[in-house]
Amino acid sequence: MRKRSFFKHLGSNNKALIVVLILCSVVTFGQNHDKVHLIDLDSTWGKEVFPFPIRFAQNINYEGVEEARFPPEGWSDENHQNFWSYAFAWDINLNKKITEAELASDIEKYFDGLVGDEFIKGRETYKASAVFIEVEGDEMYSVFKGKIKTFDRFTTKELITLYVLVESHYCKKEGRSILLFRFSPKRFTHEVWKTLENVKLKEGVCDE
């Protein structure tokens, strides 16, 4: 996997994890949890692992795994710069380079599932809406910038806009793709993105 410095394009905690687990009834891998290592971060960052199809978003039609990482503090604190700022990586059986439209569709399904389809029913304004633009790319690698509007069911109980930076690696030899997502309600110029810049995929993850 090639290294790219894609931040040139830029212009918590355990409580949060528990909330997600309770509301979404997510089942993790149990004994296999610690064996999943897609993101290169220390243990101060919270970690959860979800298998695909993800239980709360089963209409995302992939097989694979998600590793989600939350900052040591501030994820659920509206007054903290780390509020809703986190990352996750997907290792999925997508045997081609992902497109802008596919990425937007997948993330909309993901966040609608996170909020809860039954909760959204009758509240169309709560449905997620995402847009992505590829800002760098070649046959095997892409960087996308985007944003998603969704409903924050966990903290503010209001609509929230998250800015998103996605690094996508098409592992052609293995017939799969590795995607790293970084999220924050802060614009890309905010200093919280300096923290998110340190969230990186494990070296060689596309070669394993």
FITOR-638180 format. One line per field, with one value per residue (C-alpha): x, y negated, z; chain; residue number from 1. Coordinates in steps of 0.02 Angstrom, whole numbers, padded with zeros to 5 digits. Layout:
N
xx	c(X ...)
yy	c(Y ...)
zz	c(Z ...)
mol	c(A ...)
seq	c(NUM ...)
This chain:
208
xx	c(00000 00072 00087 00001 -00004 -00183 -00205 -00134 -00315 -00379 -00413 -00752 -00740 -00808 -00975 -00999 -00957 -01080 -01219 -01189 -01189 -01350 -01450 -01394 -01376 -01210 -01122 -00933 -00816 -00781 -00619 -00574 -00594 -00410 -00353 -00428 -00299 -00331 -00293 -00125 -00169 -00121 -00236 -00293 -00414 -00573 -00597 -00746 -00753 -00909 -00930 -01014 -01156 -01164 -01311 -01381 -01354 -01377 -01425 -01243 -01204 -01025 -00932 -00788 -00753 -00758 -00638 -00702 -00588 -00643 -00530 -00482 -00604 -00735 -00831 -01000 -00962 -01036 -00911 -00757 -00664 -00670 -00860 -00918 -00738 -00683 -00631 -00668 -00595 -00680 -00597 -00727 -00748 -00765 -00666 -00652 -00617 -00762 -00851 -00915 -01096 -01066 -00976 -01119 -01249 -01153 -01129 -01311 -01364 -01238 -01297 -01481 -01450 -01358 -01505 -01630 -01746 -01899 -01852 -01831 -01995 -02113 -01971 -01896 -01788 -01691 -01633 -01448 -01388 -01208 -01101 -00920 -00795 -00637 -00494 -00351 -00342 -00276 -00321 -00289 -00303 -00424 -00451 -00627 -00687 -00869 -00999 -01151 -01305 -01382 -01478 -01380 -01487 -01352 -01315 -01396 -01554 -01536 -01476 -01289 -01170 -01010 -00864 -00784 -00615 -00599 -00442 -00482 -00362 -00412 -00316 -00332 -00225 -00333 -00497 -00546 -00542 -00482 -00568 -00521 -00653 -00621 -00769 -00794 -00927 -00782 -00731 -00571 -00477 -00510 -00365 -00457 -00407 -00226 -00278 -00370 -00216 -00131 -00263 -00183 -00201 -00080 00071 00049 -00133 -00174 -00041 -00098)
yy	c(00000 -00167 -00310 -00471 -00637 -00676 -00806 -00931 -00942 -01008 -01212 -00480 -00388 -00228 -00310 -00340 -00161 -00097 -00208 -00140 00038 00018 -00078 00026 00197 00222 00387 00382 00521 00576 00672 00612 00429 00402 00488 00352 00215 00101 -00068 -00111 -00196 -00169 -00093 -00261 -00268 -00167 -00023 00076 00206 00246 00385 00357 00362 00237 00279 00102 00075 00242 00164 00119 00270 00313 00450 00399 00302 00126 00061 -00098 -00208 -00345 -00479 -00460 -00596 -00716 -00615 -00643 -00815 -00957 -01079 -00974 -00992 -00802 -00801 -00676 -00668 -00490 -00365 -00194 -00079 00050 00205 00266 00382 00239 00301 00133 -00048 -00130 -00276 -00440 -00383 -00213 -00295 -00418 -00279 -00167 -00305 -00359 -00180 -00169 -00325 -00288 -00120 -00201 -00317 -00177 -00150 -00140 -00305 -00388 -00323 -00471 -00592 -00610 -00759 -00639 -00534 -00546 -00642 -00628 -00695 -00654 -00722 -00629 -00751 -00632 -00463 -00336 -00157 -00088 -00235 -00377 -00520 -00587 -00742 -00755 -00788 -00700 -00771 -00652 -00650 -00646 -00526 -00501 -00675 -00833 -00751 -00870 -00864 -00870 -00893 -00792 -00831 -00673 -00627 -00455 -00363 -00215 -00076 00052 00211 00288 00442 00489 00437 00320 00138 00047 -00118 -00237 -00364 -00516 -00618 -00782 -00918 -01041 -01109 -01044 -01201 -01166 -01104 -00943 -00882 -00885 -00749 -00653 -00666 -00546 -00414 -00305 -00132 -00002 00009 00143 00177 00193 00326 00450)
zz	c(00000 -00051 00069 00019 00110 00069 00206 00085 00024 00191 00166 01177 01236 01310 01343 01159 01119 01248 01178 01004 01067 01166 01035 00887 00972 00886 00910 00902 00858 01036 01040 00866 00916 00957 00798 00689 00665 00518 00599 00674 00839 01020 01151 01220 01074 01100 00981 00918 00781 00679 00551 00383 00352 00495 00606 00609 00422 00338 00173 00144 00038 00083 00173 00283 00441 00513 00644 00729 00834 00954 01031 01215 01267 01203 01074 01157 01232 01129 01204 01164 01000 00981 00979 00847 00782 00751 00619 00554 00422 00313 00244 00120 -00030 -00155 -00304 -00392 -00358 -00267 -00348 -00275 -00295 -00214 -00069 -00039 -00048 00073 00201 00191 00227 00368 00459 00429 00509 00653 00686 00660 00512 00624 00705 00536 00467 00453 00485 00312 00363 00475 00328 00292 00140 00082 -00059 -00103 -00228 -00278 -00253 -00290 -00372 -00492 -00537 -00362 -00244 -00209 -00087 -00067 00023 00071 00201 00270 00351 00477 00640 00803 00903 01035 01102 01032 00961 00815 00635 00618 00471 00473 00361 00294 00221 00144 00090 -00023 -00075 -00204 -00164 -00336 -00301 -00152 -00233 -00092 -00040 00116 00157 00296 00349 00459 00524 00616 00623 00617 00448 00371 00425 00611 00717 00762 00589 00650 00771 00637 00526 00647 00614 00482 00411 00470 00356 00222 00264 00080 00054 00186)
mol	c(A A A A A A A A A A A A A A A A A A A A A A A A A A A A A A A A A A A A A A A A A A A A A A A A A A A A A A A A A A A A A A A A A A A A A A A A A A A A A A A A A A A A A A A A A A A A A A A A A A A A A A A A A A A A A A A A A A A A A A A A A A A A A A A A A A A A A A A A A A A A A A A A A A A A A A A A A A A A A A A A A A A A A A A A A A A A A A A A A A A A A A A A A A A A A A A A A A A A A A A A A A A A A A A A)
seq	c(1 2 3 4 5 6 7 8 9 10 11 12 13 14 15 16 17 18 19 20 21 22 23 24 25 26 27 28 29 30 31 32 33 34 35 36 37 38 39 40 41 42 43 44 45 46 47 48 49 50 51 52 53 54 55 56 57 58 59 60 61 62 63 64 65 66 67 68 69 70 71 72 73 74 75 76 77 78 79 80 81 82 83 84 85 86 87 88 89 90 91 92 93 94 95 96 97 98 99 100 101 102 103 104 105 106 107 108 109 110 111 112 113 114 115 116 117 118 119 120 121 122 123 124 125 126 127 128 129 130 131 132 133 134 135 136 137 138 139 140 141 142 143 144 145 146 147 148 149 150 151 152 153 154 155 156 157 158 159 160 161 162 163 164 165 166 167 168 169 170 171 172 173 174 175 176 177 178 179 180 181 182 183 184 185 186 187 188 189 190 191 192 193 194 195 196 197 198 199 200 201 202 203 204 205 206 207 208)
